[in-house]
Amino acid sequence: MSVTIEPVEIRSPEDPALEQLCQQLRELSDALDFQDENGQSPWPQRQLDLCAQYGVFRWFLDEEFGGLGWSDRELTEGYLALSSACQTTTFIITQRTGACRRIALSGNAFAREQLIAPLLNGSQFSTVGISHLTTSRRHLANPVLAAEETDSGFILNGFSPWVTGGIHADTIVVGAELEDGRQILTVVPTDVSGVHAETPADLVALSGSHTGKVSFTDVHVDAKWLLAGPIENVMAAGIGARTGGLQTSTLALGLSGAAIEFIFSEAEKRPDLLPPAQALRQERESLKQILLQSASGDESCGTETLRQHCNSLVLRSTQAALSAAKGMGFVTGHPVGRWCREALFFMVWSCPQPVVNAQLCQLAGISVE
């Protein structure tokens, strides 16, 4: 008989309730490997509901907004735990949190009053459509999402290429560019005429995040939803991020932790696995300390250098777990197969060109200066 665990709000990374939540996320994560009758990976609604019940969404906002005001170090520790349990759920939370923080810190009292409370308790879902202003499609001559200013707000035309959970969102925080090159960040309610979330992309991994294209056709957004701009390079304002560019490294280390612990569990029956497992764990602990120090403001390693090392570790540790699992790990539904595919995500998610170059050199066996 299964035992029902009553959710308790997690007050700190040391709270035993965090491990209770993570255990439930692990148990639910295997189902994300399978598709429904429509060929779609399931959206982890149960996982997100659990996170709401355990107060996870309150970690990321200060007390003045109704949050718990966790420090950057505490948030990093929380993300490490969650991402070790379920990458898909944790990735969705990063996008959800990006929207919440941009709303809370924008200075837009109307948007805060309308959205923050339901976002914190989990009754509404918001996400971001801003990748085209950061890394995706910046090389194109014309903006993929254009904004035209009117007397009452803005008219949006175009699309945002990578929106996580767009088909589930009540609101999306999007970035758009005016003809003169200035940019805006604005909340777009998804029930506004002209907003269309397309069928999510069939990704190599994390398809359960339902990430895909959202199109905007003559979408009128009232000025009351404006969060920032119009200004040049609106993303430079930094509204939303709390982890200083460490988020991707954190999730990579979380995933590597799951893979390494799997190898240790196999080593209980096969002692020959112990030396590589110990070496991988030692490397991860070293990177974890650098990560936590950086989150605390004591940076001993550049963000891009740390990202390179974390990317390398997550690729190697997940493949080592697959080797330890042997043939069973190659069967759909076994976690190590999913972990190997999820590790590939870090090669493309918000990956700056120096990190890409370092990855290519490593794969080609070329030393990086």
C-alpha positions in Angstrom: 0.0 0.0 0.0 1.4 3.4 -1.0 1.8 6.1 1.6 0.4 9.5 0.8 2.8 12.3 1.8 1.1 15.5 2.8 2.9 18.5 1.2 4.7 20.9 3.5 6.1 24.2 2.4 9.8 24.0 1.8 11.4 26.8 3.8 15.1 26.2 2.9 17.3 23.8 0.9 18.0 21.8 4.1 14.3 21.2 4.7 13.5 17.4 4.6 10.4 18.2 2.7 12.6 19.0 -0.3 13.7 15.4 -0.5 10.1 14.3 -0.1 9.1 16.4 -3.1 12.1 15.2 -5.2 11.3 11.5 -4.5 7.8 12.0 -5.8 9.2 13.8 -8.9 11.5 10.9 -9.6 8.7 8.4 -9.4 6.6 10.4 -11.9 9.4 11.2 -14.3 9.5 7.9 -16.1 6.0 8.5 -17.6 7.5 11.5 -19.5 9.2 9.1 -21.8 6.0 7.9 -23.3 3.6 9.6 -25.8 -0.2 9.8 -25.6 -2.6 8.8 -28.3 -1.9 12.1 -30.1 1.8 11.4 -30.2 2.6 14.0 -27.6 4.7 13.6 -24.5 2.6 14.3 -21.4 2.8 17.8 -19.8 3.9 17.3 -16.2 0.9 18.9 -14.6 1.0 16.6 -11.6 4.6 17.5 -11.0 3.9 21.2 -11.3 1.0 20.9 -8.9 3.2 19.2 -6.4 5.8 22.0 -6.7 3.0 24.5 -6.0 1.8 22.6 -3.0 5.4 22.5 -1.6 5.8 26.2 -2.1 8.5 26.0 -4.8 7.2 28.9 -6.8 7.6 31.2 -3.8 11.4 30.5 -3.5 12.2 32.9 -6.3 10.5 36.1 -5.2 11.2 38.4 -2.3 8.9 38.6 0.7 7.5 42.0 -0.5 5.9 40.1 -3.4 4.7 37.2 -1.3 7.7 35.0 -1.9 10.2 33.4 0.5 13.2 35.5 -0.6 15.7 32.7 -1.0 19.2 33.8 -1.7 21.0 33.0 -5.0 22.9 30.3 -3.2 19.8 28.7 -1.8 18.1 28.9 -5.2 21.0 27.2 -6.7 20.8 24.4 -4.1 17.1 24.1 -4.7 17.6 23.8 -8.5 20.3 21.2 -8.0 17.9 19.0 -6.1 14.9 19.5 -8.4 17.0 18.9 -11.6 18.4 15.7 -10.2 14.9 14.5 -9.8 13.2 15.6 -13.0 14.8 17.8 -15.7 11.6 18.4 -17.6 9.8 19.8 -14.6 12.8 21.9 -13.5 13.3 23.4 -17.0 9.6 24.4 -17.1 10.1 26.1 -13.7 13.0 28.1 -15.0 10.9 29.5 -17.7 7.9 30.1 -15.4 10.2 31.8 -12.9 11.6 34.0 -15.6 8.2 35.3 -16.4 7.2 35.7 -12.7 10.3 37.7 -11.8 10.1 39.9 -14.8 6.5 40.8 -13.8 7.4 41.3 -10.2 10.5 43.5 -10.8 9.1 45.5 -13.7 7.5 48.3 -11.6 4.2 47.6 -13.3 1.8 47.6 -10.4 -1.2 46.5 -12.5 0.6 43.4 -13.8 1.8 42.5 -10.3 -1.6 42.9 -8.8 -3.3 40.8 -11.5 -0.8 38.0 -11.8 1.7 37.5 -8.9 -0.7 35.9 -6.4 -2.1 33.3 -8.8 1.3 32.6 -10.2 2.7 31.9 -6.7 -0.1 29.6 -5.7 0.1 27.7 -9.0 -3.4 28.5 -10.2 -2.1 30.3 -13.3 0.9 29.5 -15.6 3.1 32.1 -17.3 6.1 31.6 -19.5 8.6 33.6 -21.5 9.0 34.2 -25.3 12.3 36.0 -25.3 14.9 33.7 -26.9 14.8 35.6 -30.1 16.2 38.6 -28.2 19.1 36.7 -26.6 20.5 33.8 -28.6 17.9 32.5 -31.0 17.6 34.2 -34.4 19.5 37.3 -33.5 21.5 36.9 -36.7 18.4 37.7 -38.9 18.1 41.2 -40.5 14.5 41.6 -39.6 13.0 40.9 -36.2 10.9 37.7 -36.0 8.5 39.5 -33.6 7.8 43.1 -34.5 6.0 45.7 -32.4 4.2 48.8 -33.6 3.4 51.5 -31.0 -0.1 52.9 -30.9 -1.9 55.4 -28.7 -3.1 52.6 -26.4 -0.3 50.1 -26.5 1.4 48.0 -29.2 0.5 45.7 -32.1 2.6 42.6 -32.4 3.2 40.6 -35.6 5.5 37.6 -36.0 6.4 34.8 -33.7 8.4 33.7 -30.8 10.2 30.4 -31.8 10.8 28.7 -28.5 8.1 29.1 -25.9 7.9 26.5 -23.1 4.4 25.5 -22.3 2.9 28.0 -24.6 -0.3 25.9 -25.2 -0.8 25.8 -21.4 0.0 29.5 -20.6 -2.5 32.0 -19.3 0.1 34.8 -20.1 3.4 35.0 -21.9 6.1 37.6 -21.3 7.4 38.4 -24.8 10.0 40.6 -26.3 9.4 42.4 -29.5 11.3 45.0 -31.6 10.1 48.3 -33.0 11.0 49.6 -36.5 13.6 52.0 -35.0 15.4 49.1 -33.2 14.1 49.8 -29.7 12.6 46.8 -27.9 9.9 46.1 -25.4 9.0 43.4 -22.9 5.3 43.0 -22.3 2.8 40.5 -20.8 0.5 39.1 -23.5 -2.6 37.3 -22.2 -3.1 34.2 -24.4 -6.8 34.8 -24.8 -6.2 38.0 -26.8 -7.2 37.8 -30.4 -4.4 36.8 -32.8 -2.3 34.7 -30.3 -1.8 31.2 -31.5 0.3 28.6 -29.7 1.3 26.0 -32.3 1.7 22.2 -31.7 4.9 21.8 -29.6 8.0 20.7 -31.3 9.0 17.0 -31.1 12.3 17.4 -29.3 15.1 14.9 -28.8 14.5 15.3 -25.1 12.3 17.3 -22.7 9.3 17.1 -25.2 7.1 17.1 -22.1 8.0 20.8 -21.7 5.8 21.4 -24.7 8.2 23.9 -26.1 7.3 25.4 -29.5 6.3 28.3 -31.6 3.8 31.0 -30.7 2.5 33.2 -33.5 1.2 36.7 -33.1 -1.1 38.2 -35.9 -2.1 41.8 -35.4 -2.2 41.2 -31.6 -3.1 44.4 -29.8 -1.5 44.5 -26.3 -2.7 47.2 -24.0 0.0 49.5 -22.6 -1.1 48.5 -19.1 0.8 45.2 -19.7 4.1 46.8 -20.6 7.0 45.7 -18.4 10.0 47.4 -20.0 10.9 49.7 -22.9 10.8 50.8 -25.5 14.6 51.0 -25.2 17.5 49.6 -27.1 18.6 46.1 -26.0 15.8 45.7 -23.4 17.3 42.4 -22.1 20.4 44.3 -20.9 18.3 45.6 -18.0 18.6 42.1 -16.5 15.0 42.0 -15.1 14.3 38.5 -14.1 17.6 36.6 -13.7 18.7 35.9 -10.1 21.4 33.3 -10.7 23.8 35.4 -12.8 23.9 33.1 -15.8 24.5 30.0 -13.7 21.1 28.4 -14.3 22.1 26.1 -17.1 25.2 24.9 -15.3 23.1 24.2 -12.3 20.6 22.0 -14.1 23.5 20.2 -15.9 25.1 19.4 -12.5 21.7 18.3 -11.2 21.4 15.8 -14.1 24.9 14.6 -13.7 24.2 13.9 -10.0 21.4 11.6 -10.9 23.6 9.7 -13.4 26.5 9.4 -11.0 24.3 8.1 -8.2 22.9 5.5 -10.6 26.5 4.3 -11.3 27.1 4.0 -7.5 24.0 1.9 -7.1 25.2 -0.4 -9.8 28.7 -0.6 -8.2 27.1 -2.3 -5.2 26.8 -5.4 -7.4 29.8 -4.6 -9.6 32.8 -3.2 -7.8 34.6 -2.5 -11.0 32.3 0.5 -11.5 33.5 2.1 -8.3 36.6 3.9 -9.5 34.9 5.7 -12.4 31.9 6.5 -10.2 34.2 8.0 -7.5 36.1 10.0 -10.1 32.9 11.5 -11.6 31.5 12.3 -8.1 34.8 14.0 -7.1 34.7 16.1 -10.3 31.0 17.0 -9.7 31.7 18.0 -6.1 34.5 20.3 -7.2 32.3 22.0 -9.8 29.4 22.2 -7.3 31.6 24.1 -4.9 32.7 26.5 -7.6 29.0 26.9 -8.6 27.8 27.6 -5.1 30.7 30.1 -4.5 29.8 31.9 -7.7 26.1 32.0 -6.6 27.3 33.6 -3.3 29.2 36.3 -5.2 32.7 34.7 -4.8 33.4 33.9 -8.4 36.6 31.9 -8.9 35.8 30.7 -12.4 34.2 32.6 -15.3 30.6 31.7 -16.1 31.4 30.5 -19.6 34.3 28.4 -18.3 32.1 26.8 -15.7 29.4 26.1 -18.3 32.0 24.3 -20.5 33.0 22.1 -17.6 29.5 21.3 -16.5 28.4 20.5 -20.1 31.4 18.2 -20.4 30.5 16.4 -17.1 26.8 15.9 -17.9 27.6 14.4 -21.3 30.2 12.0 -19.9 28.4 11.1 -16.7 25.1 10.2 -18.4 26.9 8.1 -21.1 28.9 6.4 -18.3 25.5 5.6 -16.6 24.3 4.1 -19.9 27.4 2.0 -20.1 26.8 0.8 -16.5 23.1 0.0 -17.3 24.1 -2.0 -20.4 21.3 -3.0 -22.8 18.5 -2.2 -20.4 19.5 1.4 -20.4 18.8 1.5 -24.2 15.2 0.6 -23.7 12.6 3.4 -23.7 11.4 4.0 -20.2 14.8 3.4 -18.5 16.0 6.6 -16.9 19.5 6.5 -18.2 18.4 6.6 -21.8 16.4 9.7 -21.0 19.3 11.3 -19.1 21.6 10.8 -22.1 19.1 12.6 -24.4 18.5 15.3 -21.8 22.3 15.9 -21.6 22.3 16.9 -25.3 20.0 19.8 -24.4 22.8 21.6 -22.7 24.7 21.8 -26.0 22.0 24.0 -27.4 20.1 25.7 -24.5 21.2 29.4 -24.2 24.7 28.3 -25.4 27.1 31.3 -26.0 29.4 31.0 -29.0 32.6 30.6 -26.8 30.9 27.6 -25.1 29.9 26.1 -28.5 33.4 26.6 -29.8 34.9 24.8 -26.7 32.4 21.9 -27.1 33.4 21.5 -30.8 37.1 21.6 -30.0 36.7 19.0 -27.2 34.6 16.7 -29.5 37.3 17.1 -32.2 40.1 16.4 -29.7 41.6 19.9 -30.1 43.0 21.6 -27.1 41.3 24.8 -26.1 43.6 27.6 -25.1 
